[in-house]
Amino acid sequence: MQLEIRGLEKLSFRERQVVALKEMGKSNEEVARQLGLSPSSVATLYHRARSKGYQVVLVIPAEILGLPETGEGE
């Protein structure tokens, strides 16, 4: 399983860091601790990044879902 974030070019470096960690399920407090920021700064950066319109796409291989691979069953 992969997490793909589209539109990262619209974000600052720090916004990219925050988005990646938040989209992996980390709390503001966990992100703040990891990046050496305050939780309120994390919230601000995340809100700013969301307003710039990035998209998160979850890529799940067909076999994990129990689906035939492309080309099979046709």
VMD Tcl script that builds the backbone (N, CA, C; Angstrom):
set m [mol new atoms 222]
animate dup $m
set s [atomselect $m all]
$s set {name element resname resid chain x y z} {
  {N N MET 1 A 0.847 -1.176 0.000}
  {CA C MET 1 A 0.000 0.000 0.000}
  {C C MET 1 A 0.892 1.238 0.000}
  {N N GLN 2 A 0.526 2.212 -0.795}
  {CA C GLN 2 A 1.288 3.452 -0.919}
  {C C GLN 2 A 0.370 4.640 -0.701}
  {N N LEU 3 A 0.933 5.704 -0.188}
  {CA C LEU 3 A 0.221 6.966 -0.055}
  {C C LEU 3 A 0.862 7.930 -1.035}
  {N N GLU 4 A 0.069 8.457 -1.951}
  {CA C GLU 4 A 0.573 9.408 -2.943}
  {C C GLU 4 A -0.082 10.753 -2.675}
  {N N ILE 5 A 0.743 11.794 -2.605}
  {CA C ILE 5 A 0.217 13.143 -2.386}
  {C C ILE 5 A 0.460 13.947 -3.650}
  {N N ARG 6 A -0.633 14.337 -4.296}
  {CA C ARG 6 A -0.554 15.099 -5.543}
  {C C ARG 6 A -0.688 16.582 -5.241}
  {N N GLY 7 A 0.064 17.389 -5.950}
  {CA C GLY 7 A 0.012 18.836 -5.759}
  {C C GLY 7 A 1.025 19.349 -4.761}
  {N N LEU 8 A 2.032 18.524 -4.431}
  {CA C LEU 8 A 3.043 18.953 -3.463}
  {C C LEU 8 A 3.837 20.168 -3.937}
  {N N GLU 9 A 3.908 20.338 -5.262}
  {CA C GLU 9 A 4.678 21.477 -5.786}
  {C C GLU 9 A 4.087 22.813 -5.351}
  {N N LYS 10 A 2.822 22.803 -4.921}
  {CA C LYS 10 A 2.162 24.031 -4.460}
  {C C LYS 10 A 2.537 24.378 -3.020}
  {N N LEU 11 A 3.145 23.428 -2.308}
  {CA C LEU 11 A 3.390 23.594 -0.880}
  {C C LEU 11 A 4.835 23.955 -0.579}
  {N N SER 12 A 5.032 24.672 0.528}
  {CA C SER 12 A 6.389 24.956 0.998}
  {C C SER 12 A 7.000 23.670 1.549}
  {N N PHE 13 A 8.295 23.667 1.769}
  {CA C PHE 13 A 8.976 22.496 2.303}
  {C C PHE 13 A 8.374 22.082 3.644}
  {N N ARG 14 A 8.157 23.036 4.539}
  {CA C ARG 14 A 7.625 22.748 5.872}
  {C C ARG 14 A 6.189 22.238 5.777}
  {N N GLU 15 A 5.394 22.811 4.870}
  {CA C GLU 15 A 4.026 22.327 4.661}
  {C C GLU 15 A 4.051 20.880 4.173}
  {N N ARG 16 A 4.999 20.559 3.299}
  {CA C ARG 16 A 5.124 19.181 2.802}
  {C C ARG 16 A 5.416 18.215 3.942}
  {N N GLN 17 A 6.324 18.607 4.832}
  {CA C GLN 17 A 6.654 17.759 5.975}
  {C C GLN 17 A 5.417 17.509 6.834}
  {N N VAL 18 A 4.700 18.581 7.146}
  {CA C VAL 18 A 3.516 18.479 7.992}
  {C C VAL 18 A 2.451 17.615 7.321}
  {N N VAL 19 A 2.196 17.860 6.053}
  {CA C VAL 19 A 1.176 17.095 5.323}
  {C C VAL 19 A 1.528 15.604 5.320}
  {N N ALA 20 A 2.761 15.270 5.013}
  {CA C ALA 20 A 3.164 13.864 4.958}
  {C C ALA 20 A 2.919 13.177 6.296}
  {N N LEU 21 A 3.300 13.819 7.374}
  {CA C LEU 21 A 3.132 13.216 8.700}
  {C C LEU 21 A 1.662 13.161 9.114}
  {N N LYS 22 A 0.927 14.225 8.851}
  {CA C LYS 22 A -0.495 14.242 9.205}
  {C C LYS 22 A -1.267 13.202 8.411}
  {N N GLU 23 A -0.974 13.046 7.130}
  {CA C GLU 23 A -1.686 12.086 6.300}
  {C C GLU 23 A -1.308 10.648 6.641}
  {N N MET 24 A -0.222 10.462 7.389}
  {CA C MET 24 A 0.130 9.141 7.891}
  {C C MET 24 A -0.575 8.863 9.224}
  {N N GLY 25 A -1.398 9.818 9.669}
  {CA C GLY 25 A -2.208 9.598 10.862}
  {C C GLY 25 A -1.646 10.158 12.151}
  {N N LYS 26 A -0.583 10.927 12.070}
  {CA C LYS 26 A 0.014 11.486 13.288}
  {C C LYS 26 A -0.795 12.692 13.776}
  {N N SER 27 A -0.829 12.864 15.086}
  {CA C SER 27 A -1.526 14.006 15.686}
  {C C SER 27 A -0.667 15.266 15.559}
  {N N ASN 28 A -1.274 16.417 15.802}
  {CA C ASN 28 A -0.516 17.678 15.775}
  {C C ASN 28 A 0.630 17.636 16.784}
  {N N GLU 29 A 0.372 17.046 17.944}
  {CA C GLU 29 A 1.398 16.966 18.990}
  {C C GLU 29 A 2.571 16.083 18.551}
  {N N GLU 30 A 2.273 14.954 17.904}
  {CA C GLU 30 A 3.332 14.065 17.415}
  {C C GLU 30 A 4.153 14.736 16.323}
  {N N VAL 31 A 3.477 15.406 15.398}
  {CA C VAL 31 A 4.173 16.114 14.316}
  {C C VAL 31 A 5.032 17.226 14.897}
  {N N ALA 32 A 4.471 17.977 15.834}
  {CA C ALA 32 A 5.210 19.081 16.460}
  {C C ALA 32 A 6.476 18.576 17.130}
  {N N ARG 33 A 6.361 17.489 17.863}
  {CA C ARG 33 A 7.519 16.916 18.560}
  {C C ARG 33 A 8.578 16.473 17.549}
  {N N GLN 34 A 8.152 15.823 16.481}
  {CA C GLN 34 A 9.094 15.314 15.485}
  {C C GLN 34 A 9.805 16.437 14.730}
  {N N LEU 35 A 9.088 17.530 14.456}
  {CA C LEU 35 A 9.670 18.616 13.658}
  {C C LEU 35 A 10.193 19.778 14.489}
  {N N GLY 36 A 10.021 19.711 15.804}
  {CA C GLY 36 A 10.505 20.791 16.659}
  {C C GLY 36 A 9.678 22.056 16.543}
  {N N LEU 37 A 8.367 21.883 16.373}
  {CA C LEU 37 A 7.442 23.010 16.246}
  {C C LEU 37 A 6.431 22.956 17.377}
  {N N SER 38 A 5.634 24.001 17.505}
  {CA C SER 38 A 4.522 23.966 18.452}
  {C C SER 38 A 3.320 23.323 17.749}
  {N N PRO 39 A 2.429 22.699 18.527}
  {CA C PRO 39 A 1.227 22.125 17.913}
  {C C PRO 39 A 0.396 23.158 17.155}
  {N N SER 40 A 0.381 24.398 17.629}
  {CA C SER 40 A -0.388 25.427 16.914}
  {C C SER 40 A 0.260 25.771 15.572}
  {N N SER 41 A 1.582 25.727 15.496}
  {CA C SER 41 A 2.259 25.948 14.206}
  {C C SER 41 A 1.944 24.825 13.231}
  {N N VAL 42 A 1.899 23.603 13.743}
  {CA C VAL 42 A 1.536 22.454 12.901}
  {C C VAL 42 A 0.127 22.644 12.353}
  {N N ALA 43 A -0.808 23.040 13.219}
  {CA C ALA 43 A -2.192 23.253 12.787}
  {C C ALA 43 A -2.270 24.335 11.716}
  {N N THR 44 A -1.527 25.412 11.903}
  {CA C THR 44 A -1.515 26.500 10.929}
  {C C THR 44 A -0.948 26.034 9.591}
  {N N LEU 45 A 0.176 25.332 9.622}
  {CA C LEU 45 A 0.799 24.840 8.393}
  {C C LEU 45 A -0.114 23.856 7.670}
  {N N TYR 46 A -0.768 22.988 8.417}
  {CA C TYR 46 A -1.670 22.007 7.814}
  {C C TYR 46 A -2.873 22.703 7.180}
  {N N HIS 47 A -3.442 23.664 7.885}
  {CA C HIS 47 A -4.585 24.414 7.346}
  {C C HIS 47 A -4.175 25.162 6.067}
  {N N ARG 48 A -3.023 25.791 6.099}
  {CA C ARG 48 A -2.531 26.530 4.932}
  {C C ARG 48 A -2.321 25.587 3.744}
  {N N ALA 49 A -1.743 24.421 4.014}
  {CA C ALA 49 A -1.505 23.446 2.943}
  {C C ALA 49 A -2.824 22.954 2.356}
  {N N ARG 50 A -3.800 22.679 3.209}
  {CA C ARG 50 A -5.099 22.202 2.720}
  {C C ARG 50 A -5.774 23.246 1.841}
  {N N SER 51 A -5.578 24.511 2.175}
  {CA C SER 51 A -6.195 25.575 1.372}
  {C C SER 51 A -5.564 25.685 -0.017}
  {N N LYS 52 A -4.356 25.127 -0.177}
  {CA C LYS 52 A -3.673 25.150 -1.473}
  {C C LYS 52 A -4.106 24.004 -2.381}
  {N N GLY 53 A -4.884 23.070 -1.853}
  {CA C GLY 53 A -5.531 22.066 -2.682}
  {C C GLY 53 A -4.717 20.862 -3.104}
  {N N TYR 54 A -3.959 20.266 -2.209}
  {CA C TYR 54 A -3.297 19.018 -2.565}
  {C C TYR 54 A -4.311 17.880 -2.478}
  {N N GLN 55 A -3.974 16.733 -3.061}
  {CA C GLN 55 A -4.847 15.551 -3.021}
  {C C GLN 55 A -4.057 14.358 -2.508}
  {N N VAL 56 A -4.713 13.531 -1.712}
  {CA C VAL 56 A -4.098 12.307 -1.213}
  {C C VAL 56 A -4.747 11.135 -1.930}
  {N N VAL 57 A -3.908 10.260 -2.465}
  {CA C VAL 57 A -4.381 9.081 -3.170}
  {C C VAL 57 A -3.763 7.867 -2.485}
  {N N LEU 58 A -4.598 6.894 -2.163}
  {CA C LEU 58 A -4.133 5.654 -1.568}
  {C C LEU 58 A -4.024 4.625 -2.683}
  {N N VAL 59 A -2.831 4.072 -2.871}
  {CA C VAL 59 A -2.594 3.084 -3.912}
  {C C VAL 59 A -2.514 1.715 -3.244}
  {N N ILE 60 A -3.490 0.859 -3.565}
  {CA C ILE 60 A -3.564 -0.470 -2.971}
  {C C ILE 60 A -3.435 -1.504 -4.083}
  {N N PRO 61 A -2.446 -2.396 -3.994}
  {CA C PRO 61 A -2.308 -3.445 -5.012}
  {C C PRO 61 A -3.549 -4.330 -5.056}
  {N N ALA 62 A -3.906 -4.785 -6.247}
  {CA C ALA 62 A -5.108 -5.589 -6.453}
  {C C ALA 62 A -5.105 -6.851 -5.601}
  {N N GLU 63 A -3.939 -7.471 -5.423}
  {CA C GLU 63 A -3.902 -8.721 -4.668}
  {C C GLU 63 A -4.288 -8.538 -3.199}
  {N N ILE 64 A -4.039 -7.385 -2.645}
  {CA C ILE 64 A -4.444 -7.109 -1.259}
  {C C ILE 64 A -5.966 -7.081 -1.151}
  {N N LEU 65 A -6.616 -6.608 -2.199}
  {CA C LEU 65 A -8.075 -6.542 -2.216}
  {C C LEU 65 A -8.716 -7.837 -2.717}
  {N N GLY 66 A -7.882 -8.813 -3.068}
  {CA C GLY 66 A -8.404 -10.080 -3.564}
  {C C GLY 66 A -8.944 -9.987 -4.976}
  {N N LEU 67 A -8.429 -9.048 -5.750}
  {CA C LEU 67 A -8.869 -8.864 -7.138}
  {C C LEU 67 A -7.855 -9.470 -8.091}
  {N N PRO 68 A -8.295 -9.928 -9.249}
  {CA C PRO 68 A -7.347 -10.456 -10.219}
  {C C PRO 68 A -6.463 -9.321 -10.758}
  {N N GLU 69 A -5.259 -9.688 -11.135}
  {CA C GLU 69 A -4.354 -8.695 -11.714}
  {C C GLU 69 A -4.868 -8.265 -13.077}
  {N N THR 70 A -4.420 -7.091 -13.547}
  {CA C THR 70 A -4.853 -6.559 -14.828}
  {C C THR 70 A -4.614 -7.575 -15.929}
  {N N GLY 71 A -5.625 -7.753 -16.782}
  {CA C GLY 71 A -5.492 -8.666 -17.900}
  {C C GLY 71 A -6.076 -10.042 -17.636}
  {N N GLU 72 A -6.231 -10.421 -16.367}
  {CA C GLU 72 A -6.812 -11.718 -16.049}
  {C C GLU 72 A -8.312 -11.650 -16.087}
  {N N GLY 73 A -8.946 -12.725 -16.487}
  {CA C GLY 73 A -10.397 -12.803 -16.467}
  {C C GLY 73 A -11.093 -12.044 -17.567}
  {N N GLU 74 A -10.342 -11.614 -18.547}
  {CA C GLU 74 A -10.956 -10.878 -19.664}
  {C C GLU 74 A -11.229 -11.804 -20.807}
}
mol reanalyze $m
mol bondsrecalc $m
mol representation Tube
mol addrep $m
